[in-house]
């Protein structure tokens, strides 16, 4: 894929060529203004807990109650959160770009879906899903997992959050890689770039010729890797960028 030409119609710094295929990666920062705490900001999720105590298979084996309570509490909190203008903007983007847009989220909340996005890959799993450690079946969470509800398929009371912990293989990597290699523009929203392999996606996209954009409240660990950086709260910078992307696409049609 040829790199974007200087003359291509563009938005701000974003240069689109040909197909305008987009991959958007989101992190906890896109849900921050919905009241869902991030991980590494002050007062974040990791402040109260050590990752090793709540987000690894070893932690679950050692102290399942602490881990189940940690995720039950987050699931309860997310139920009271609403999608914010950044989530709604990405749904508007999907309404225009359709299959030319893939949203990959590191988040385990359902705010993208409640905001109207349909094409979402939850590479780190989902709070609202459980996985049976006896038969492997995935199912929707219908009660706090600390109550040990039965697996809908095998009846065993051995459900864990269907969430990807540190040391576990993220979901959807093949499809994500395919989309990164084919995209014209890669956008990272509200992620610190602290966790792999998500933190490396910008390099995969850039190596394949994509224009890369970071939309974040502040500089992240991977800011230097992007062609274009816009700092500000997601509820401001994401709708702005989406409006420009839609205008650019409409101007080309
Ligand atoms: C794996 C689910 C094998 C659980 C999470 C190199 C290659 C591959 C792996 C590794 C590697 N080096 C190290 C590893 C191992 C490890 C890892 O990355 N460790 C780190 C700590 C060094 N990775 C793994 O174990 C992964 N699995 O490697 O499998 C493999 C090997 C090769 C290739 C493939 C596979 C699994 C990692 C998944 C762990 N699970 N979440 C849960 O949610 O409880 S990670 C968790 O932290 C999140 O899901 C998220 O992905 C991650 C990072 O969090 P962010 O979303 O970025 O949030 P954070 O708080 O950090 O930052 C918030 C950002 O928002 C900030 O930038 C802030 O400025 C911004 N912000 C704040 N407010 C706003 C805002 N922006 C805009 N507006 C605002 N209002």
Boltz pocket constraint, residues with backbone or C-beta under 6 A from the ligand:
constraints:
  - pocket:
      binder: B
      contacts: [[A, 26], [A, 27], [A, 28], [A, 29], [A, 30], [A, 32], [A, 33], [A, 38], [A, 39], [A, 40], [A, 41], [A, 44], [A, 54], [A, 55], [A, 106], [A, 107], [A, 108], [A, 124], [A, 163], [A, 164], [A, 165], [A, 166], [A, 167], [A, 168], [A, 169], [A, 170], [A, 189], [A, 190], [A, 191], [A, 192], [A, 193], [A, 194], [A, 195], [A, 196], [A, 197], [A, 198], [A, 215], [A, 216], [A, 217], [A, 218], [A, 219], [A, 220], [A, 232], [A, 233], [A, 234], [A, 235]]
      max_distance: 6.0
